[in-house]
Amino acid sequence: MHSLVKLISLSSLMLLLAACSSSGSKTDHSSRYSMRHDAAPLRVPTELEMQDAVVVPVTKSASAGRPYTVLGKSYTPMLDETGYTEAGIASWYGRKFHGYHTSNGEVYDMFAMTAAHKTLPLPSFVKVTNTSNGKSVIVRVNDRGPFHDDRLIDLSYAAAYKLGYYHHGTAKVKLEAVTMADSTVRLSYIQVAAGSTLKNIEALAYTLRQQYQLPTNIVEKDAIYRLRLGPIRDAEQAQQVLEKLKLDQFQNAFLLYSE
């Protein structure tokens, strides 16, 4: 991933430096990752995985909102993304960063609709349009980067695939912030399970995505990984899924609603 938090402790700095190399990057942080160089996944994203990120109410990360310095250059994150728009070059990142933490503590999933940006609030949502073919996608910005002067944003592999530039490495794009003012739909999630072993939670997430044909999200707090299924736009469907989960060994599953 690409990210780093500004004005930080040594551990936060390591998280930063580790987070922001992108596809084609010449900066090597291989000591943190199991792979030396980034690479595409061994399969293409599914139609479900290429759905736009759903805009939901979020609490901005205070630590990821502080000024920071990377590779000798200082950055000051925005406090409010409303009205933000910018054009530039997008890159993507994949297998090397998959499963590692992003700058705001989430777990990077190369098949999720996410992105890294140097100054947008974390998390926030942005519409990305490939200006060469008109394809667009909405992503959740949850990481810092890419730390190259000629690049504006790093997208997950799934987002780059949907925009049609995954085989090129970069593309000219236009960014437009998307806020809750653009969305009036109340959404529900289902928290299915929690555990301290990320690999087990990821394996369960994969199984549930296939079984229920719904997106999953893993949220980490205090070294505990919480697996959520959704979001689900239809309240009746959410209740039906919850009841099915409870019958299928997940008796402690419960609903979470966006505000």
KOLZA-19866 format. One line per 3 residues: number of its first residue (from 1); for each residue x, y, z of N, C-alpha, C. Coordinates in pm, 1 decimal. Layout:
<rs>
NUM> X,Y,Z,X,Y,Z,X,Y,Z | ...
</rs>
This chain:
<rs>
1> 82.2,-117.0,0.0,0.0,0.0,0.0,85.9,122.3,0.0 | 28.1,231.8,11.3,103.5,352.2,2.9,53.7,436.6,113.8 | 122.1,460.3,213.1,70.8,550.3,306.0,168.3,579.8,412.4
4> 138.0,681.7,492.1,223.4,714.7,600.2,163.9,829.8,672.6 | 182.0,833.3,796.0,119.0,934.4,875.6,223.4,1037.7,914.1 | 185.9,1160.2,921.8,279.0,1267.8,941.9,303.3,1293.2,1087.8
7> 420.2,1348.0,1121.9,453.2,1377.3,1258.4,419.2,1258.1,1344.2 | 496.9,1156.3,1339.3,458.4,1034.4,1404.0,569.5,967.4,1479.2 | 528.2,868.9,1554.9,624.3,789.8,1629.7,697.4,699.9,1533.2
10> 801.2,634.0,1580.1,879.6,546.9,1491.9,793.6,437.3,1433.9 | 705.2,380.3,1515.5,620.7,272.6,1464.3,526.9,323.4,1357.0 | 472.5,443.9,1376.6,384.1,500.4,1275.6,461.8,530.6,1149.1
13> 585.5,577.6,1166.7,667.5,608.9,1050.7,694.4,484.2,969.3 | 719.3,373.9,1037.9,744.3,249.0,965.5,619.5,206.4,890.6 | 504.2,230.5,952.4,378.3,198.3,884.8,367.2,280.5,758.9
16> 405.4,405.3,770.3,402.1,495.6,656.4,488.2,447.5,544.3 | 615.9,438.2,574.6,712.3,405.2,470.8,677.6,273.5,406.2 | 617.8,184.8,484.8,584.4,56.8,429.9,464.7,64.6,342.4
19> 387.4,167.7,359.7,259.8,167.8,291.7,257.9,230.8,156.7 | 362.4,294.6,116.9,339.6,370.9,-2.6,416.1,348.0,-127.8 | 461.9,236.8,-153.4,525.0,209.3,-280.7,415.6,160.7,-372.4
22> 417.1,200.2,-497.6,309.2,160.3,-586.0,363.3,80.1,-701.3 | 268.4,29.8,-781.5,309.7,-50.5,-895.1,409.7,25.8,-978.0 | 526.9,-33.1,-998.7,629.1,32.6,-1076.7,717.9,122.0,-992.8
25> 697.1,126.8,-860.1,776.5,214.1,-775.2,920.2,167.3,-766.9 | 1013.1,262.0,-760.4,1153.2,229.2,-746.0,1195.6,226.8,-599.6 | 1103.1,265.4,-509.0,1133.7,263.8,-367.6,1110.4,123.8,-314.2
28> 1211.8,64.1,-250.3,1200.0,-73.5,-205.9,1187.2,-81.5,-54.8 | 1071.3,-127.8,-6.9,1050.4,-148.1,134.7,1030.4,-297.5,158.7 | 1108.5,-380.3,94.1,1088.2,-524.6,96.3,1107.2,-584.8,234.4
31> 1174.3,-512.9,325.6,1194.9,-567.6,458.5,1063.4,-585.7,533.3 | 961.4,-512.1,495.2,832.1,-523.9,561.0,740.0,-623.4,492.6 | 760.9,-646.6,365.8,669.8,-729.6,289.1,733.1,-861.5,249.1
34> 647.1,-961.1,227.1,697.8,-1091.2,187.2,743.8,-1092.1,42.3 | 695.6,-996.5,-37.7,736.1,-985.2,-177.4,829.2,-865.8,-194.7 | 931.5,-879.7,-278.8,1024.2,-770.2,-304.1,965.0,-667.8,-400.6
37> 895.5,-716.2,-503.1,835.3,-627.5,-603.0,686.1,-653.8,-610.9 | 611.7,-550.8,-645.8,467.1,-565.3,-656.6,430.6,-646.9,-779.9 | 310.5,-704.2,-778.5,264.3,-785.8,-891.0,112.4,-790.6,-890.7
40> 54.7,-823.0,-1004.8,-89.4,-839.3,-1016.4,-131.6,-970.1,-950.5 | -256.4,-981.6,-907.9,-305.4,-1107.8,-851.4,-311.1,-1216.9,-956.2 | -336.5,-1337.9,-910.7,-337.6,-1453.3,-999.9,-473.4,-1476.0,-1064.9
43> -568.8,-1389.8,-1033.8,-701.3,-1399.0,-1096.8,-753.3,-1258.4,-1120.5 | -857.7,-1247.8,-1202.5,-917.8,-1117.2,-1227.1,-1025.7,-1092.6,-1122.2 | -1059.9,-967.5,-1094.9,-1167.0,-938.5,-999.1,-1301.4,-989.1,-1049.5
46> -1389.3,-1025.9,-957.6,-1524.3,-1066.6,-994.2,-1610.6,-943.1,-1016.5 | -1728.0,-963.7,-1073.8,-1820.4,-852.4,-1093.8,-1859.2,-788.9,-960.5 | -1876.2,-871.8,-858.9,-1910.1,-821.1,-726.4,-1798.6,-733.2,-671.6
49> -1675.8,-776.4,-688.6,-1561.9,-701.1,-637.2,-1541.0,-568.8,-710.1 | -1593.2,-558.4,-831.9,-1576.3,-435.0,-907.7,-1691.8,-336.9,-890.9 | -1780.5,-365.1,-794.9,-1886.2,-268.6,-765.9,-1825.8,-146.8,-696.7
52> -1883.2,-29.9,-721.1,-1834.8,91.8,-656.8,-1838.9,79.6,-505.3 | -1745.1,144.6,-439.9,-1751.8,155.3,-294.7,-1878.8,232.1,-258.4 | -1945.5,189.7,-152.8,-2068.3,255.8,-110.0,-2033.1,366.5,-11.7
55> -2082.6,485.7,-38.1,-2053.5,601.7,45.9,-2135.3,591.6,174.6 | -2067.0,586.7,287.1,-2131.9,574.1,417.3,-2073.8,679.2,511.7 | -2143.3,710.5,621.9,-2085.7,803.6,720.1,-1957.8,744.9,777.3
58> -1855.8,825.7,793.2,-1728.2,776.9,845.4,-1673.7,874.3,949.6 | -1591.3,821.8,1037.6,-1518.7,904.5,1133.4,-1377.0,920.0,1082.0 | -1335.0,1042.9,1059.5,-1202.5,1066.6,1005.1,-1094.8,1027.2,1106.0
61> -985.7,970.8,1056.6,-873.8,932.2,1141.4,-796.0,1056.8,1183.8 | -785.6,1079.0,1316.0,-713.6,1196.1,1365.3,-564.1,1184.3,1337.0 | -508.7,1065.6,1358.8,-364.7,1047.4,1338.9,-325.9,1063.2,1192.6
64> -412.1,1015.2,1102.2,-382.4,1025.5,959.7,-412.1,1164.8,905.5 | -461.9,1252.6,991.9,-491.2,1388.8,948.7,-382.3,1488.6,986.1 | -277.1,1441.4,1052.4,-168.2,1530.9,1092.2,-70.1,1551.7,977.2
67> -4.3,1666.6,974.8,100.9,1687.7,874.2,209.2,1581.4,889.0 | 271.2,1542.0,779.2,374.6,1439.3,784.0,478.1,1464.2,676.1 | 589.9,1397.7,688.3,698.9,1412.4,593.0,743.2,1275.0,544.4
70> 755.6,1259.5,413.1,799.6,1134.5,352.7,903.1,1165.6,245.9 | 1015.8,1095.8,251.7,1122.1,1114.0,152.7,1160.8,1261.6,138.5 | 1164.0,1331.2,252.6,1207.6,1469.8,253.3,1103.8,1572.3,211.3
73> 982.0,1528.5,183.4,877.2,1620.7,140.7,763.1,1620.0,240.6 | 712.9,1737.5,276.0,607.3,1749.7,375.7,469.4,1759.5,311.2 | 369.3,1702.1,377.3,231.7,1701.3,327.8,137.1,1742.3,440.1
76> 33.8,1815.5,406.3,-68.4,1855.7,502.4,-204.1,1805.9,454.8 | -261.1,1705.9,520.2,-390.6,1650.8,477.8,-503.6,1753.0,487.7 | -601.8,1735.4,402.8,-720.7,1821.0,405.1,-805.4,1786.2,527.5
79> -874.6,1886.9,579.9,-969.0,1862.7,688.6,-1106.7,1827.5,633.8 | -1135.0,1874.1,513.2,-1266.3,1851.9,452.2,-1247.5,1835.8,301.4 | -1296.3,1726.0,246.8,-1279.2,1699.3,104.4,-1389.9,1757.1,16.8
82> -1492.4,1817.7,77.5,-1605.6,1869.9,1.5,-1559.7,1962.6,-111.7 | -1605.5,1934.0,-232.2,-1572.7,2016.8,-347.5,-1438.7,1987.3,-411.2 | -1365.1,1891.8,-355.7,-1232.6,1860.6,-411.0,-1243.8,1799.5,-550.5
85> -1162.2,1846.7,-641.8,-1149.7,1787.7,-774.7,-1008.8,1814.2,-824.6 | -951.5,1718.4,-896.0,-814.7,1732.2,-944.3,-791.0,1630.6,-1055.4 | -701.1,1663.4,-1145.5,-663.9,1571.9,-1253.8,-516.2,1536.9,-1242.1
88> -483.2,1414.3,-1282.1,-344.0,1371.7,-1274.1,-328.6,1226.8,-1315.2 | -220.5,1165.2,-1267.8,-188.7,1027.7,-1305.6,-222.5,931.4,-1191.6 | -290.2,823.1,-1225.8,-320.9,716.7,-1129.5,-233.3,596.2,-1156.9
91> -188.4,531.7,-1049.8,-117.8,404.0,-1059.7,-199.1,302.3,-979.9 | -147.0,181.7,-960.2,-218.4,83.0,-879.0,-119.1,-1.6,-800.0 | -170.5,-65.7,-693.6,-86.3,-156.6,-615.4,-160.6,-286.1,-586.6
94> -83.7,-396.1,-576.7,-147.9,-526.5,-571.4,-95.3,-623.0,-467.7 | -40.1,-735.6,-513.4,-9.6,-848.3,-425.1,91.6,-816.3,-315.5 | 189.2,-733.8,-343.7,292.1,-704.9,-243.6,232.2,-646.0,-116.3
97> 125.7,-567.7,-129.9,68.8,-494.8,-17.4,-58.2,-559.4,38.1 | -107.3,-662.4,-30.7,-231.8,-728.4,7.7,-220.0,-788.7,147.9 | -316.8,-753.7,235.2,-316.9,-808.7,369.4,-242.2,-726.6,472.4
100> -174.0,-620.6,429.5,-102.7,-534.0,523.0,-189.2,-413.3,559.2 | -153.9,-348.3,669.9,-233.5,-236.0,716.1,-211.9,-111.3,631.1 | -321.8,-37.5,612.9,-315.0,91.9,545.8,-286.1,198.5,650.8
103> -275.7,323.6,607.7,-240.1,432.3,699.2,-343.6,458.5,807.7 | -470.0,425.5,783.6,-569.2,449.2,888.2,-605.8,321.4,962.4 | -521.9,217.6,947.5,-539.7,96.4,1026.8,-625.8,-11.6,965.5
106> -682.5,13.2,847.1,-759.7,-90.8,780.3,-664.4,-189.7,714.1 | -717.4,-300.0,667.0,-635.0,-401.1,600.9,-652.4,-388.4,450.1 | -541.8,-374.6,379.0,-550.2,-356.7,234.0,-595.0,-485.5,164.9
109> -694.0,-471.4,79.7,-746.4,-581.0,-1.3,-740.5,-535.5,-146.3 | -657.5,-601.3,-226.4,-640.8,-558.0,-365.1,-765.9,-579.8,-448.5 | -863.4,-655.2,-394.9,-988.9,-677.7,-465.4,-1101.6,-587.3,-412.6
112> -1069.6,-498.4,-319.6,-1168.9,-402.9,-268.9,-1151.5,-270.4,-341.6 | -1257.7,-189.1,-342.1,-1251.3,-60.1,-411.5,-1193.1,45.9,-318.3 | -1060.4,48.4,-309.7,-993.3,142.2,-220.7,-881.4,215.1,-295.3
115> -821.2,314.3,-226.4,-716.3,392.8,-290.3,-628.1,460.0,-186.4 | -513.3,506.8,-233.0,-420.3,584.1,-150.7,-404.3,722.9,-211.3 | -405.9,823.9,-125.6,-391.3,962.5,-169.8,-307.5,1035.5,-65.7
118> -230.7,1132.4,-108.3,-137.4,1199.0,-16.3,-205.9,1291.0,84.3 | -318.3,1352.4,47.3,-376.2,1454.7,136.7,-526.4,1446.2,161.9 | -600.1,1361.4,92.8,-742.3,1349.2,121.8,-762.0,1293.4,262.7
121> -869.2,1332.1,332.4,-894.8,1277.1,466.1,-909.4,1125.4,459.0 | -871.0,1057.4,566.9,-884.7,912.4,574.3,-985.9,877.1,683.1 | -1090.4,800.9,648.3,-1123.9,764.5,510.8,-1209.3,872.2,445.3
124> -1216.5,865.9,314.6,-1305.5,951.3,235.9,-1335.2,877.9,106.5 | -1424.5,932.6,27.8,-1465.0,866.8,-95.9,-1440.7,959.5,-214.3 | -1397.8,902.1,-325.1,-1369.6,983.2,-442.0,-1409.0,908.0,-568.3
127> -1465.1,981.3,-663.1,-1496.6,924.5,-793.5,-1375.2,943.8,-883.2 | -1329.7,835.7,-945.3,-1212.1,839.4,-1032.9,-1257.0,807.8,-1174.8 | -1225.6,895.5,-1267.3,-1263.8,875.9,-1407.2,-1139.4,866.4,-1493.5
130> -1130.4,758.9,-1569.3,-1021.3,741.9,-1666.9,-1055.1,830.6,-1785.7 | -978.9,938.0,-1805.2,-1013.6,1035.6,-1908.3,-991.3,984.4,-2050.3 | -921.7,872.0,-2063.8,-897.7,819.2,-2198.2,-1012.6,732.6,-2248.9
133> -1091.6,675.3,-2154.8,-1201.8,589.4,-2199.3,-1335.4,623.3,-2133.2 | -1337.1,717.4,-2040.4,-1461.0,760.6,-1976.7,-1511.3,669.8,-1866.3 | -1441.2,562.2,-1835.5,-1484.6,471.2,-1729.6,-1460.5,533.4,-1593.1
136> -1556.5,510.0,-1501.0,-1546.1,568.5,-1367.4,-1567.1,464.0,-1258.9 | -1517.2,496.5,-1140.2,-1534.9,409.4,-1024.4,-1531.1,496.7,-899.7 | -1605.8,456.8,-796.6,-1599.4,525.3,-666.9,-1518.8,437.6,-572.5
139> -1416.6,495.2,-511.2,-1329.1,420.0,-421.0,-1327.7,484.1,-282.9 | -1292.6,404.3,-184.5,-1274.0,451.0,-46.9,-1125.3,478.2,-27.5 | -1090.3,600.3,3.7,-950.4,636.4,26.5,-915.0,602.6,170.8
142> -826.8,504.9,190.4,-792.2,461.3,325.9,-641.7,450.3,348.3 | -562.2,508.3,257.2,-418.1,493.2,265.3,-348.6,620.0,216.3 | -222.0,635.1,249.1,-142.0,747.2,203.6,-52.2,704.3,88.1
145> -30.9,794.9,-6.5,51.8,768.4,-121.1,-19.1,813.6,-247.7 | 35.1,792.4,-364.4,169.9,743.2,-391.9,271.1,856.9,-378.7 | 388.7,827.1,-325.7,486.6,932.1,-300.3,582.6,949.8,-416.9
148> 521.4,989.9,-529.2,594.2,1023.3,-651.7,532.7,1153.5,-703.1 | 615.2,1247.7,-738.8,564.5,1378.1,-781.3,472.4,1370.6,-901.9 | 490.3,1269.7,-985.4,411.5,1262.3,-1108.1,285.8,1177.0,-1092.6
151> 251.7,1134.7,-971.0,133.7,1050.5,-950.9,39.9,1112.5,-849.0 | -88.4,1106.1,-878.1,-190.2,1169.0,-795.6,-255.8,1071.9,-698.8 | -280.7,949.1,-744.1,-354.3,852.7,-662.9,-310.8,711.4,-699.0
154> -313.0,623.3,-600.8,-287.8,480.8,-621.9,-418.4,406.5,-597.7 | -463.9,329.7,-693.2,-587.8,254.5,-678.5,-558.9,107.6,-651.0 | -654.4,41.4,-589.0,-644.2,-102.9,-572.8,-645.2,-167.8,-711.4
157> -599.7,-292.5,-718.3,-596.3,-361.4,-846.7,-736.7,-370.5,-907.1 | -836.5,-400.4,-822.8,-973.3,-414.7,-874.0,-1022.5,-285.2,-936.7 | -991.1,-171.0,-873.6,-1033.5,-42.4,-927.9,-963.2,-12.9,-1060.2
160> -831.4,-42.7,-1064.8,-756.1,-20.8,-1188.4,-807.9,-111.3,-1300.0 | -846.0,-231.4,-1262.9,-900.7,-326.2,-1361.2,-1030.9,-271.5,-1418.7 | -1117.5,-220.3,-1330.8,-1245.7,-167.6,-1377.2,-1225.8,-46.2,-1466.9
163> -1123.6,34.2,-1438.8,-1097.2,152.7,-1520.0,-1021.4,120.1,-1648.2 | -975.2,-4.5,-1661.6,-914.0,-47.1,-1786.3,-768.2,-11.5,-1805.4 | -695.2,12.4,-1694.7,-553.7,45.1,-1713.6,-460.1,-46.8,-1634.6
166> -513.6,-157.5,-1581.9,-433.3,-247.5,-1499.6,-312.5,-303.1,-1574.7 | -322.6,-319.1,-1706.7,-211.4,-375.2,-1783.5,-113.6,-267.3,-1827.6 | -149.0,-138.9,-1810.4,-59.1,-29.7,-1846.8,21.8,19.3,-1726.9
169> -34.4,8.9,-1608.1,34.2,55.6,-1488.2,-12.1,192.1,-1443.0 | -35.3,284.1,-1536.4,-82.0,418.9,-1501.6,-185.0,466.7,-1603.5 | -258.7,570.0,-1564.0,-357.8,629.4,-1653.9,-385.2,772.9,-1609.9
172> -428.0,855.4,-1704.2,-468.7,991.5,-1671.8,-611.6,986.1,-1619.0 | -633.0,1047.3,-1502.6,-764.0,1040.1,-1439.2,-809.0,1176.0,-1387.4 | -937.4,1185.7,-1359.4,-994.9,1301.3,-1291.9,-1055.5,1253.1,-1161.3
175> -1027.8,1323.6,-1051.3,-1081.2,1288.1,-920.0,-1188.6,1387.8,-878.4 | -1295.9,1337.0,-819.1,-1402.5,1421.2,-765.2,-1446.9,1361.1,-632.1 | -1435.6,1438.8,-524.1,-1476.9,1389.9,-393.3,-1626.4,1361.1,-392.0
178> -1665.3,1254.8,-321.6,-1805.7,1217.6,-305.5,-1835.0,1213.3,-156.3 | -1935.7,1285.9,-111.1,-1968.5,1291.8,30.5,-2110.0,1240.7,55.5 | -2148.1,1235.4,183.4,-2281.6,1187.6,218.0,-2391.3,1276.4,162.4
181> -2358.3,1399.1,128.2,-2457.6,1488.6,68.9,-2506.7,1433.2,-63.9 | -2427.4,1344.4,-123.0,-2464.8,1283.6,-250.8,-2540.8,1152.5,-231.9 | -2559.1,1109.1,-107.0,-2622.1,979.9,-82.5,-2721.5,989.9,31.7
184> -2844.7,944.5,6.7,-2948.8,949.3,109.8,-2994.8,810.3,150.0 | -2931.0,707.5,99.1,-2972.4,570.1,127.9,-2913.7,525.1,261.9 | -2997.5,475.0,352.9,-2949.7,422.2,480.6,-2909.1,277.2,459.0
187> -2787.5,246.2,495.1,-2732.7,113.9,467.6,-2713.2,34.2,595.6 | -2712.0,-97.8,582.7,-2685.6,-183.6,697.5,-2571.2,-279.3,666.3 | -2493.1,-308.7,770.0,-2387.2,-410.0,764.7,-2424.7,-519.3,861.8
190> -2358.2,-634.6,847.1,-2373.4,-738.7,947.0,-2234.8,-774.2,998.6 | -2213.2,-758.2,1129.6,-2086.9,-805.8,1186.4,-2102.7,-953.6,1213.3 | -2021.4,-1033.7,1147.3,-2037.0,-1178.5,1150.7,-1951.1,-1242.3,1258.1
193> -1824.4,-1203.0,1264.3,-1732.4,-1268.8,1356.4,-1616.0,-1176.7,1387.3 | -1540.5,-1211.1,1489.3,-1420.7,-1135.9,1526.3,-1315.9,-1233.2,1577.2 | -1190.3,-1199.3,1554.8,-1082.7,-1286.8,1600.5,-949.0,-1217.3,1593.4
196> -847.8,-1278.4,1651.5,-714.5,-1218.1,1656.6,-622.0,-1266.1,1546.0 | -667.9,-1364.7,1466.1,-583.7,-1418.9,1358.8,-637.1,-1371.9,1223.7 | -563.3,-1281.6,1159.6,-610.3,-1220.5,1035.3,-634.7,-1323.8,926.2
199> -545.5,-1421.0,912.0,-560.5,-1520.0,804.9,-692.2,-1595.0,816.6 | -732.1,-1628.6,939.2,-858.8,-1699.9,959.3,-977.7,-1612.4,921.7 | -971.3,-1484.3,958.8,-1079.7,-1392.1,926.4,-1086.9,-1370.3,775.6
202> -970.8,-1358.7,709.1,-969.8,-1341.7,563.9,-1026.6,-1463.8,493.2 | -994.3,-1582.7,543.1,-1046.9,-1705.3,482.5,-1198.2,-1710.8,496.8 | -1247.6,-1671.4,614.8,-1392.1,-1668.5,636.6,-1458.0,-1564.3,547.0
205> -1392.6,-1448.6,530.8,-1446.4,-1344.0,444.4,-1461.7,-1394.3,301.5 | -1361.4,-1465.5,252.5,-1367.7,-1520.1,116.4,-1486.1,-1616.9,103.0 | -1503.8,-1703.5,202.6,-1612.1,-1801.5,199.3,-1748.6,-1732.7,198.1
208> -1763.3,-1630.6,282.9,-1891.7,-1561.0,290.6,-1921.8,-1480.7,164.8 | -1817.6,-1422.0,103.3,-1839.5,-1349.3,-23.3,-1894.4,-1443.0,-130.0 | -1838.7,-1564.1,-135.9,-1885.3,-1659.6,-235.2,-2025.7,-1709.6,-203.6
211> -2053.3,-1733.2,-75.4,-2181.4,-1790.6,-35.6,-2296.3,-1692.0,-44.9 | -2272.4,-1567.4,-2.8,-2380.6,-1469.6,3.9,-2377.1,-1367.1,-108.9 | -2272.1,-1367.5,-188.8,-2257.9,-1271.6,-298.3,-2275.2,-1128.8,-249.4
214> -2206.6,-1099.6,-137.3,-2205.2,-966.8,-77.8,-2061.3,-927.8,-47.6 | -2029.9,-799.4,-50.9,-1893.6,-757.8,-17.2,-1865.5,-777.9,131.1 | -1739.8,-789.6,167.1,-1700.2,-801.1,306.2,-1601.4,-690.0,340.7
217> -1591.3,-661.3,468.1,-1499.2,-559.1,515.6,-1439.8,-607.0,647.5 | -1308.7,-594.4,661.9,-1240.8,-634.5,785.4,-1192.0,-509.2,855.2 | -1235.6,-489.9,977.8,-1198.0,-372.5,1057.0,-1114.1,-418.6,1175.0
220> -997.4,-357.3,1191.7,-908.5,-396.1,1301.7,-907.9,-290.2,1410.5 | -920.1,-333.5,1534.7,-909.3,-244.7,1648.7,-857.9,-323.3,1767.6 | -752.4,-270.4,1829.7,-692.0,-336.3,1947.0,-653.9,-480.3,1917.9
223> -596.7,-502.4,1798.4,-547.5,-634.5,1756.3,-658.4,-737.5,1737.1 | -782.6,-692.8,1726.5,-895.0,-782.4,1699.3,-950.8,-745.9,1562.0 | -968.4,-845.8,1476.1,-1018.6,-825.5,1340.6,-1167.8,-859.3,1337.1
226> -1247.2,-761.7,1296.4,-1392.7,-779.0,1292.5,-1438.4,-790.4,1147.2 | -1507.0,-898.1,1117.1,-1553.0,-924.4,981.3,-1697.1,-880.4,964.7 | -1718.5,-792.5,865.7,-1852.0,-741.6,839.1,-1894.5,-776.6,698.0
229> -2021.0,-810.3,683.8,-2079.4,-848.7,556.0,-2172.5,-736.5,511.8 | -2152.5,-688.2,389.2,-2234.1,-577.8,341.3,-2146.1,-465.3,292.2 | -2198.5,-347.2,268.3,-2330.3,-300.5,310.1,-2444.3,-357.9,226.5
232> -2563.6,-355.9,286.6,-2685.3,-406.0,223.1,-2786.1,-291.7,219.8 | -2834.7,-256.7,102.4,-2925.4,-142.5,88.5,-3066.7,-173.0,135.5 | -3110.1,-295.9,121.5,-3247.4,-333.2,153.8,-3254.3,-389.9,295.9
235> -3334.2,-326.6,382.6,-3341.9,-366.5,522.7,-3397.3,-508.2,538.5 | -3493.6,-542.7,456.8,-3552.0,-676.7,464.6,-3450.1,-782.8,426.1 | -3372.0,-754.7,321.9,-3268.0,-849.0,282.0,-3163.8,-864.2,392.5
238> -3127.9,-753.5,456.1,-3028.7,-758.6,563.8,-3077.0,-848.3,677.0 | -3205.1,-837.2,711.2,-3260.0,-920.6,817.7,-3261.2,-1067.4,777.6 | -3292.4,-1095.9,652.5,-3292.8,-1234.0,604.6,-3153.4,-1294.3,608.0
241> -3055.0,-1216.3,566.0,-2916.6,-1264.2,568.4,-2872.5,-1289.6,712.5 | -2909.3,-1199.0,802.8,-2873.3,-1216.0,943.7,-2931.6,-1344.6,1000.3 | -3056.6,-1370.8,970.9,-3121.2,-1492.1,1021.6,-3054.3,-1617.0,966.1
244> -3015.6,-1612.6,839.6,-2948.0,-1727.4,778.9,-2811.5,-1750.2,842.6 | -2741.3,-1640.3,871.5,-2610.6,-1651.6,936.4,-2623.7,-1714.5,1075.2 | -2726.2,-1673.5,1148.9,-2746.7,-1727.3,1282.9,-2777.2,-1876.8,1280.0
247> -2843.2,-1921.6,1175.2,-2871.1,-2063.8,1160.1,-2747.5,-2141.0,1114.6 | -2652.6,-2066.7,1057.4,-2531.8,-2129.6,1004.0,-2412.4,-2101.0,1093.7 | -2426.7,-2127.4,1224.0,-2320.0,-2124.0,1324.3,-2274.2,-1986.9,1370.1
250> -2329.7,-1879.0,1312.8,-2286.7,-1744.8,1353.5,-2393.1,-1681.6,1443.5 | -2416.0,-1743.4,1559.8,-2522.7,-1699.1,1649.0,-2500.3,-1558.6,1703.5 | -2376.0,-1512.3,1705.3,-2346.7,-1380.5,1761.3,-2344.4,-1268.2,1655.9
253> -2383.4,-1299.0,1534.2,-2388.1,-1195.9,1429.5,-2492.4,-1090.9,1464.4 | -2467.2,-965.4,1426.7,-2564.0,-859.6,1455.3,-2552.4,-750.0,1349.6 | -2657.6,-668.3,1341.1,-2666.5,-562.5,1241.7,-2600.7,-433.8,1290.5
256> -2538.0,-364.2,1195.5,-2483.5,-230.1,1218.1,-2542.3,-140.8,1110.7 | -2596.0,-24.0,1152.2,-2656.0,66.5,1053.8,-2572.6,191.2,1037.0 | -2569.8,240.7,912.7,-2509.2,371.1,890.3,-2603.0,476.2,946.1
259> -2545.5,587.4,991.6,-2627.6,691.3,1052.5,-2681.7,788.3,949.3
</rs>
